[in-house]
Amino acid sequence: MIDKQEILTLIPHRGEMMMLSRIIQYDIQERNIEAEYDIGEDCIFYDQKIKGAPVFVGFELIAQAISCFIGIRSRENGLPPKEGYILGISNMSMGFPILKKNCIITIKTREVDNVHPVYVFDGEIYEDGQELLSGKITVMEVEKEQ
């Protein structure tokens, strides 16, 4: 397991925008990662009216899990983590409208294609084993400008 402090060494997100609570497991050979996020009122997207966050926030959670996976792979190859951007989301499916407060959200993602520096991942988020959202996310890794 990778805790929040170590996640900060893998991705550029900071403050409220760093949303992952922990990495449960990853497999570089199988090109997948599983992470968790504890939904609370401290979530930047928390809405008091709905007592949670809109489910589409799950795509940011998937993107951050992807960033962690690419950061871990870079670290294992002796390279520093890079910034990345979401280029597109497709095949989107949302099963429920809200990520409820005080729930643990499980994020699963798997790399399905890449042409460096562009990567395509399938991703899903779950609450108590029930799929809340799924889709395909295309991201691009970029070099930091000095």
C-alpha positions in Angstrom: 0.0 0.0 0.0 1.1 3.5 -0.7 0.0 6.3 1.7 -0.9 9.9 0.9 2.5 11.2 1.8 4.2 8.9 -0.8 1.5 9.7 -3.4 2.7 13.3 -3.1 6.1 12.2 -4.5 4.4 10.6 -7.5 2.0 13.3 -8.8 2.0 17.1 -9.1 -1.4 17.6 -7.4 -1.3 19.6 -4.1 -3.6 21.0 -1.6 -7.3 20.4 -2.2 -6.6 19.1 -5.7 -4.7 16.1 -4.3 -7.7 13.8 -3.9 -6.4 10.2 -3.5 -6.3 8.8 0.0 -4.1 5.7 -0.7 -2.9 3.3 -3.4 -4.1 -0.2 -2.6 -2.1 -2.1 -5.3 -0.5 -1.7 -8.7 1.1 -4.0 -11.2 3.5 -2.5 -13.8 3.4 -5.7 -16.0 -0.4 -5.8 -16.0 -0.5 -2.0 -16.4 -3.1 -1.4 -13.7 -3.6 0.4 -10.4 -6.2 0.5 -7.6 -6.6 3.4 -5.3 -9.1 4.8 -2.8 -10.5 8.1 -1.9 -12.4 8.9 1.4 -15.3 11.3 0.5 -15.7 14.0 3.1 -16.6 17.7 3.4 -13.0 18.6 2.8 -13.4 17.4 -0.9 -12.9 20.4 -3.1 -16.0 19.3 -5.1 -18.2 18.6 -2.0 -21.7 20.1 -2.2 -23.6 20.5 1.1 -26.9 20.5 -0.8 -26.4 16.9 -2.0 -24.3 15.8 0.9 -21.6 14.5 -1.4 -19.8 15.2 -4.7 -21.2 14.9 -8.2 -20.3 11.4 -9.6 -18.5 13.0 -12.6 -15.8 14.0 -10.2 -14.8 10.3 -10.5 -13.1 11.1 -13.7 -10.6 13.3 -11.8 -10.1 10.5 -9.4 -9.4 8.1 -12.3 -7.0 10.7 -13.8 -5.1 11.0 -10.5 -4.8 7.2 -10.2 -3.4 7.2 -13.8 -1.0 9.9 -12.8 0.2 7.7 -9.8 0.6 4.7 -12.1 2.7 6.6 -14.6 4.6 8.2 -11.7 5.4 4.8 -10.2 6.5 3.4 -13.6 8.7 6.5 -14.1 10.2 6.1 -10.6 10.9 2.4 -11.2 12.8 3.4 -14.4 14.8 6.0 -12.5 12.9 9.0 -14.0 11.1 11.8 -12.1 7.3 12.1 -12.4 6.0 14.4 -15.1 2.8 16.5 -15.4 0.0 15.2 -17.4 -3.3 16.4 -19.0 -6.6 14.8 -19.8 -7.0 14.9 -23.5 -10.4 13.2 -23.7 -13.0 11.1 -22.0 -15.1 8.6 -24.0 -17.5 5.6 -23.4 -18.7 7.4 -20.3 -21.2 5.6 -18.1 -22.5 7.0 -14.8 -24.7 4.7 -12.6 -25.4 7.1 -9.7 -25.4 10.9 -9.4 -23.6 11.3 -6.1 -20.4 10.2 -4.4 -21.8 10.1 -0.9 -20.1 11.7 2.1 -18.2 9.3 4.4 -17.9 6.6 1.7 -14.7 5.1 0.5 -14.5 5.2 -3.3 -12.4 2.6 -5.0 -10.7 3.6 -8.3 -9.5 1.0 -10.7 -7.7 1.8 -13.9 -5.8 -0.2 -16.6 -3.7 1.1 -19.4 -5.1 -0.3 -22.7 -3.0 1.6 -25.3 -0.1 4.1 -25.5 2.0 6.0 -28.0 4.4 7.8 -25.7 3.6 10.4 -24.4 -0.1 9.7 -24.9 -1.8 6.9 -22.9 -5.3 5.5 -23.0 -6.8 3.9 -19.8 -10.0 2.2 -18.9 -11.2 3.3 -15.5 -14.0 2.6 -13.1 -15.0 3.8 -9.6 -16.9 1.8 -7.1 -18.6 2.2 -3.7 -18.9 -1.0 -1.7 -18.3 -3.1 -4.9 -21.1 -1.3 -6.9 -19.9 0.5 -10.1 -20.7 4.2 -10.0 -18.9 5.4 -13.1 -16.7 4.0 -15.9 -15.1 5.3 -19.1 -12.0 5.6 -21.2 -9.6 8.4 -20.5 -6.8 9.6 -22.8 -4.0 11.5 -21.1 -0.7 13.1 -22.2 2.5 13.3 -20.2 4.4 16.6 -20.7 7.8 18.0 -19.7 7.7 20.9 -17.2 8.7 24.2 -18.6 11.5 25.9 -16.7 
